[in-house]
Amino acid sequence: MSLMRSPLLDLPAAVEADGLDAGVAAHYGSDLREQRALVAGKGFVDRSNRDVVTITGPDRLTWLHAITSQYFEGLKPGTSTTALLLSPTGHVEHAMYGVDDGETFWVHTEPGAAAALVEWLQKMVFMSRVEIADVTADYAIVWRPGQPAEPAGPIVRAGADSLGGNELFLPRGDLPAFAEQAGPAAGIWAYEALRIEAGAPRLGLDMDERAIPNELGWLGIGVHLDKGCYRGQETVARVHNLGRPPRRLVRLLLDGSVDHLPAHGYAVRVGEKQVGFIGSAARHHEYGPIALALIKRNVDPAAVLEVVAEDQPTVTATQELLVDPEVGLHVRARL
């Protein structure tokens, strides 16, 4: 988790989040009211617990192209993207959400992840002319609904996984002044509800150490399928071209009769058989309690699931597809 404490926790009614999102506000009095304001295009979300990394140097794009899952060659300034770093067997190790300003590639990643990310990247520099820095102490991430309006100002990212909004890389010291101008503030609970609705997974929450991009809906967003070799590509290409992912990410609509949300890791079952686990959950202003879960590919999409944890009432849930159980078969047919 992040070691940074946001100054916006001193705003009236701010209640700090816990777990991975400690350091920022869970809500400022009413997460449901805050969600509705964001959907209406008003306010912002303090995500300053995110870690921030910069990559500079004339070789940065060709270097990133060679080591990540994404296509970086010829990336134009202002273009937002998502890139993954995979293990040799294709398991997701890091997720980088970034934008290039023509001189620097700006990245935000999960709270507490920058140190390991920078260490790994440093080992891959070799003779490339790049410089990597953890600038989390100096820059903070803020999310706003809608597309950016101002032509100049802070570095802005608006990727396919930005929930229809945009992410600002602000000097950390500017957060209080920004909040005064951009309010009302919304907590991370409101943002997480919109993220789960959008089906956008988070590293460390919605997957385990065995997860591959094919299972998570990251093909096309975090993985470019027409680029050359990179670490872990063989697994991604084999599953995409010849097989089916062993698991698939789903969005769950949870039974609202129980007053608690399932926590990360709760078992997902069909009958007595465990078929997956809960990633993250939230209360949505329209749909009620919702969650993301990673379940076995061959679970019937029409099956009613049960979310089970020791000493907690069982919660029933219906599935909404995010990853097609048959993904890849159309390629096999052509071959």
LINCORJO-V506637 format. One record per backbone hydrogen bond with DSSP energy under -0.5 kcal/mol. CO is the residue of the C=O (numbers start at 1). NH is the residue of the N-H. E is the energy in kcal/mol with one decimal. If there is no record, write none. Layout:
BEGIN
co/nh/e
CO/NH/E
CO/NH/E
END
This chain:
BEGIN
co/nh/e
4/6/-0.5
6/9/-1.5
7/10/-1.6
8/11/-1.6
11/14/-1.7
15/26/-3.6
15/27/-1.1
17/23/-0.5
18/21/-1.3
19/22/-1.7
20/2/-0.6
21/24/-1.3
23/6/-2.9
24/17/-2.8
25/188/-2.9
26/189/-2.0
26/190/-0.5
27/15/-2.3
30/34/-2.1
31/35/-2.1
32/36/-2.0
33/37/-1.9
34/38/-2.0
35/39/-2.6
36/40/-1.7
37/42/-2.8
38/41/-1.9
43/145/-0.5
44/186/-2.5
45/47/-0.8
45/143/-2.5
47/50/-2.1
51/109/-2.3
52/135/-1.9
52/136/-0.5
53/107/-2.7
54/133/-2.2
55/105/-3.0
56/131/-2.3
57/60/-1.6
59/63/-2.6
60/64/-2.5
61/65/-2.3
62/66/-1.4
63/67/-1.4
64/68/-2.0
69/224/-2.6
70/72/-0.7
72/75/-2.3
76/79/-2.0
79/100/-1.2
81/98/-2.4
83/96/-3.2
84/69/-1.8
84/86/-0.5
85/93/-2.8
85/94/-1.7
87/90/-2.3
90/213/-0.6
91/87/-2.5
94/85/-2.3
96/83/-2.7
96/98/-0.6
97/108/-2.4
98/81/-2.7
99/106/-3.0
100/78/-4.0
103/57/-0.8
104/101/-2.5
104/106/-0.7
105/55/-1.9
106/99/-1.8
107/53/-2.5
108/97/-2.1
109/51/-1.6
110/113/-2.3
113/117/-2.1
114/118/-3.3
115/119/-2.3
116/120/-2.2
117/121/-2.6
118/122/-2.7
119/123/-1.3
120/124/-0.6
121/124/-1.2
122/125/-1.2
125/128/-2.4
128/130/-1.6
129/59/-1.8
131/56/-2.6
133/54/-2.4
133/135/-0.8
135/138/-1.5
135/139/-2.0
138/172/-3.0
140/170/-2.8
141/47/-1.8
142/168/-3.2
143/45/-2.8
144/166/-2.5
155/169/-2.7
157/167/-3.5
159/162/-1.7
162/165/-2.1
164/146/-0.7
166/144/-2.6
167/157/-3.0
168/142/-1.7
168/170/-0.9
169/155/-0.8
170/140/-3.0
171/174/-2.5
172/175/-1.4
174/178/-2.6
175/179/-2.6
176/180/-1.6
177/181/-1.3
178/182/-2.7
179/183/-1.2
183/43/-0.6
184/44/-1.4
186/46/-0.8
187/190/-0.6
187/191/-1.4
188/192/-2.9
189/193/-1.8
190/194/-1.6
191/195/-2.5
192/196/-2.7
193/197/-2.0
194/198/-1.9
195/199/-0.8
195/200/-1.9
196/199/-0.8
199/201/-0.7
202/205/-1.8
202/206/-2.6
208/211/-1.6
211/92/-2.3
212/215/-1.5
212/216/-0.5
213/216/-1.3
213/217/-0.5
213/218/-1.6
215/249/-1.7
218/221/-0.8
218/222/-2.7
218/223/-1.4
221/82/-0.7
222/84/-0.7
223/220/-2.7
223/225/-0.6
224/227/-0.8
230/233/-2.3
232/236/-1.6
233/237/-3.2
234/238/-2.4
235/239/-2.5
236/240/-2.2
237/241/-2.9
238/242/-2.6
238/243/-1.0
239/243/-0.7
246/297/-2.3
248/295/-2.3
249/322/-0.9
249/323/-1.0
250/293/-2.3
251/320/-2.0
252/254/-0.7
252/291/-1.7
253/318/-1.9
255/258/-0.8
263/266/-2.0
266/278/-2.6
267/308/-2.8
268/275/-3.2
268/276/-1.2
269/306/-2.4
270/273/-1.8
272/274/-0.5
273/270/-2.5
275/296/-2.3
276/268/-2.4
277/294/-2.0
278/265/-2.9
280/292/-2.4
282/284/-0.6
282/290/-2.7
284/288/-1.3
288/284/-3.0
289/254/-2.2
290/282/-2.4
291/252/-3.2
292/279/-3.3
292/280/-0.6
293/250/-2.7
293/295/-0.6
294/277/-1.7
295/248/-2.8
296/299/-1.5
300/303/-2.2
303/305/-0.5
305/317/-2.4
306/269/-3.2
306/308/-0.6
307/315/-2.3
308/267/-1.6
309/312/-1.7
315/307/-3.6
316/255/-2.7
317/305/-2.7
318/253/-2.4
320/251/-2.3
324/327/-1.8
326/329/-2.1
328/331/-0.6
328/332/-1.7
329/333/-2.2
330/334/-1.4
331/335/-2.1
END
